Amino acid sequence: MVKKTIAKLTPYIPEKTIAELKQEQGLTKLVRLSANENEWGTSPKVAQAILDWGVKDANRYPDSEVTDLRQAIATGLNVDPEGLVFGDGLDEIIQLLSRTLLSPGDEVVLTQPTFSEYALHAEIEGAKMVNVPVDVSGVTDLNGMLAAITPATAMVWLCNPNNPTGTYVSHQAIAEFMAKVPKSVTVVVDEAYIDFVTAEKPASVVDLLSKFTNLIVLRTFSKAYGLANFRVGFAVVDPQLAQTLQTVRLPYNLSTFAEIAASAAYSDQQFVQKVVTVVAEERQKWAAFFKQLNLLSYPSQANFVFFKVDQSAQLSQYLLKHGYLVRTGLGPDWLRITIGQPADNQAVQKLIREFVKQ
């Protein structure tokens, strides 16, 4: 029999491929601005590193400890290499944390709206969700989350910047929040989009790990590094907890191809900074555009924008008809658009303006 907690779940539905959608819609061009992918691709160093390696030792299992990438990240983030746990994308890390730390009846405090997989994997473990709505400006309500913590609370999820709102909570605010959270509660800060933050530097709360053993920080190579297809994510945790997570983690979960690609991408911070700079510039233009049209949007610090518009379903179809795919289903009358190349952003804005003025 299927577990009761699984039988009632609503699955995460991945998007169709671009090729499928083009054929389905009869399009010759389709720009996907719905998955928060890096529209500038990835560092040229990645392709060269893969070509240099070729298929050498393809018949051998990969290094399960991801030694080279582990050391590079530990040095870059100034953390203990033993506190790094790697996953097949952050999806596996989210699953791993839920499987390891949650039991039936535990409460999990979440921002609403936020990334759906936090709740999905918590519910599989039989945990109860406690949703705390964002405030009027779309920012995560840390005071509300503190108030929601009870003796039954086992975990708190903070996506920062938050997906889908794009809003950011400052380093100081999270430090103050951590000081008030009971030590028995694990706080997971998902920093998938942290590289895009320009509001303050440094933005990451990795440095707080030395003060709070109940803090976990997640990072990914899928966004700013442009490696979504290679599936490389990792958690920075207390080394003692890392030992337990390593016991639960599947062995050989990262291929050598993935490690080589991520190592090459991580070595090219100049590429990442170029992407971050142009995304920030285009993000400002989006904010001005929404203001001009009197459309409600949240202040984004990520590589996407979240806005509210009447007849959002019709607008998304209108954009799709013209070759642009955006994300729907994240809230009534809300759409999320990945920040794309300047020409594509201008084209989408022109289409939105035409639609709104019809």
Solvent accessible surface area in square Angstrom, and as a share of the most:
residue,aa,sasa,rsa
1,M,240,1.07
2,V,100,0.57
3,K,109,0.46
4,K,180,0.76
5,T,34,0.20
6,I,70,0.35
7,A,75,0.58
8,K,156,0.66
9,L,34,0.17
10,T,114,0.66
11,P,91,0.57
12,Y,96,0.37
13,I,136,0.69
14,P,97,0.61
15,E,66,0.29
16,K,99,0.42
17,T,75,0.44
18,I,63,0.32
19,A,74,0.58
20,E,91,0.41
21,L,15,0.08
22,K,62,0.26
23,Q,157,0.70
24,E,100,0.45
25,Q,71,0.32
26,G,66,0.64
27,L,33,0.17
28,T,132,0.77
29,K,118,0.50
30,L,14,0.07
31,V,20,0.12
32,R,48,0.18
33,L,0,0.00
34,S,1,0.01
35,A,31,0.24
36,N,1,0.01
37,E,45,0.20
38,N,18,0.09
39,E,44,0.20
40,W,61,0.21
41,G,36,0.35
42,T,47,0.27
43,S,1,0.01
44,P,103,0.65
45,K,101,0.43
46,V,6,0.03
47,A,58,0.45
48,Q,102,0.45
49,A,25,0.19
50,I,36,0.19
51,L,134,0.66
52,D,104,0.54
53,W,40,0.14
54,G,31,0.30
55,V,114,0.66
56,K,121,0.51
57,D,84,0.43
58,A,65,0.50
59,N,121,0.62
60,R,166,0.61
61,Y,169,0.64
62,P,26,0.17
63,D,65,0.34
64,S,27,0.17
65,E,92,0.41
66,V,3,0.01
67,T,74,0.43
68,D,104,0.54
69,L,0,0.00
70,R,24,0.09
71,Q,99,0.44
72,A,41,0.32
73,I,0,0.00
74,A,4,0.03
75,T,100,0.58
76,G,50,0.48
77,L,39,0.20
78,N,139,0.71
79,V,27,0.15
80,D,70,0.36
81,P,41,0.26
82,E,117,0.52
83,G,1,0.01
84,L,0,0.00
85,V,0,0.00
86,F,3,0.01
87,G,0,0.00
88,D,66,0.34
89,G,0,0.00
90,L,16,0.08
91,D,51,0.27
92,E,26,0.12
93,I,1,0.00
94,I,1,0.00
95,Q,66,0.29
96,L,10,0.05
97,L,1,0.00
98,S,1,0.00
99,R,122,0.44
100,T,35,0.20
101,L,51,0.25
102,L,10,0.05
103,S,59,0.38
104,P,111,0.70
105,G,55,0.53
106,D,32,0.17
107,E,24,0.11
108,V,0,0.00
109,V,0,0.00
110,L,5,0.02
111,T,1,0.01
112,Q,84,0.37
113,P,30,0.19
114,T,23,0.14
115,F,46,0.19
116,S,65,0.42
117,E,13,0.06
118,Y,1,0.00
119,A,24,0.19
120,L,32,0.16
121,H,22,0.10
122,A,0,0.00
123,E,57,0.26
124,I,38,0.19
125,E,38,0.17
126,G,20,0.19
127,A,11,0.08
128,K,120,0.51
129,M,36,0.16
130,V,34,0.19
131,N,80,0.41
132,V,14,0.08
133,P,89,0.56
134,V,24,0.14
135,D,59,0.31
136,V,150,0.86
137,S,51,0.33
138,G,0,0.00
139,V,38,0.22
140,T,11,0.06
141,D,46,0.24
142,L,21,0.11
143,N,114,0.59
144,G,21,0.20
145,M,1,0.00
146,L,40,0.20
147,A,87,0.68
148,A,19,0.15
149,I,27,0.14
150,T,57,0.33
151,P,148,0.93
152,A,46,0.36
153,T,8,0.05
154,A,21,0.17
155,M,0,0.00
156,V,0,0.00
157,W,2,0.01
158,L,5,0.02
159,C,6,0.04
160,N,4,0.02
161,P,0,0.00
162,N,1,0.00
163,N,14,0.07
164,P,2,0.01
165,T,0,0.00
166,G,0,0.00
167,T,3,0.02
168,Y,30,0.11
169,V,14,0.08
170,S,43,0.28
171,H,38,0.17
172,Q,123,0.55
173,A,32,0.24
174,I,1,0.00
175,A,25,0.19
176,E,87,0.39
177,F,3,0.01
178,M,0,0.00
179,A,74,0.57
180,K,133,0.56
181,V,5,0.03
182,P,61,0.39
183,K,136,0.58
184,S,96,0.62
185,V,3,0.02
186,T,21,0.12
187,V,0,0.00
188,V,0,0.00
189,V,0,0.00
190,D,5,0.03
191,E,1,0.01
192,A,11,0.09
193,Y,7,0.03
194,I,6,0.03
195,D,28,0.15
196,F,1,0.01
197,V,0,0.00
198,T,64,0.37
199,A,68,0.53
200,E,57,0.26
201,K,127,0.54
202,P,109,0.68
203,A,6,0.05
204,S,20,0.13
205,V,0,0.00
206,V,12,0.07
207,D,85,0.44
208,L,3,0.02
209,L,28,0.14
210,S,103,0.67
211,K,143,0.61
212,F,20,0.08
213,T,93,0.54
214,N,13,0.07
215,L,0,0.00
216,I,1,0.01
217,V,0,0.00
218,L,0,0.00
219,R,31,0.11
220,T,12,0.07
221,F,2,0.01
222,S,9,0.06
223,K,33,0.14
224,A,1,0.01
225,Y,16,0.06
226,G,19,0.18
227,L,2,0.01
228,A,35,0.27
229,N,140,0.72
230,F,67,0.28
231,R,78,0.28
232,V,0,0.00
233,G,0,0.00
234,F,7,0.03
235,A,0,0.00
236,V,2,0.01
237,V,6,0.03
238,D,39,0.20
239,P,47,0.30
240,Q,142,0.63
241,L,38,0.19
242,A,1,0.01
243,Q,132,0.59
244,T,65,0.38
245,L,0,0.00
246,Q,47,0.21
247,T,115,0.67
248,V,50,0.29
249,R,23,0.08
250,L,116,0.58
251,P,86,0.54
252,Y,100,0.38
253,N,24,0.12
254,L,7,0.03
255,S,53,0.34
256,T,38,0.22
257,F,73,0.30
258,A,4,0.03
259,E,18,0.08
260,I,32,0.16
261,A,0,0.00
262,A,0,0.00
263,S,32,0.20
264,A,12,0.10
265,A,2,0.01
266,Y,35,0.13
267,S,72,0.47
268,D,18,0.09
269,Q,87,0.38
270,Q,129,0.57
271,F,31,0.13
272,V,8,0.05
273,Q,100,0.44
274,K,129,0.55
275,V,4,0.02
276,V,4,0.02
277,T,64,0.37
278,V,33,0.19
279,V,2,0.01
280,A,16,0.13
281,E,90,0.40
282,E,6,0.03
283,R,15,0.06
284,Q,135,0.60
285,K,104,0.44
286,W,0,0.00
287,A,58,0.45
288,A,60,0.47
289,F,10,0.04
290,F,2,0.01
291,K,165,0.70
292,Q,125,0.56
293,L,25,0.12
294,N,137,0.70
295,L,28,0.14
296,L,95,0.47
297,S,32,0.20
298,Y,30,0.11
299,P,84,0.53
300,S,14,0.09
301,Q,32,0.14
302,A,0,0.00
303,N,3,0.02
304,F,0,0.00
305,V,6,0.04
306,F,3,0.01
307,F,0,0.00
308,K,82,0.35
309,V,8,0.05
310,D,113,0.58
311,Q,107,0.48
312,S,13,0.08
313,A,65,0.50
314,Q,95,0.42
315,L,0,0.00
316,S,11,0.07
317,Q,108,0.48
318,Y,44,0.17
319,L,0,0.00
320,L,11,0.05
321,K,145,0.61
322,H,82,0.37
323,G,4,0.04
324,Y,16,0.06
325,L,25,0.13
326,V,7,0.04
327,R,69,0.25
328,T,55,0.32
329,G,73,0.71
330,L,43,0.21
331,G,26,0.25
332,P,117,0.74
333,D,57,0.29
334,W,28,0.10
335,L,1,0.01
336,R,15,0.05
337,I,0,0.00
338,T,0,0.00
339,I,1,0.01
340,G,0,0.00
341,Q,66,0.29
342,P,45,0.28
343,A,74,0.57
344,D,20,0.10
345,N,1,0.01
346,Q,112,0.50
347,A,33,0.25
348,V,0,0.00
349,Q,24,0.11
350,K,123,0.52
351,L,18,0.09
352,I,0,0.00
353,R,75,0.27
354,E,68,0.31
355,F,24,0.10
356,V,56,0.32
357,K,144,0.61
358,Q,152,0.68
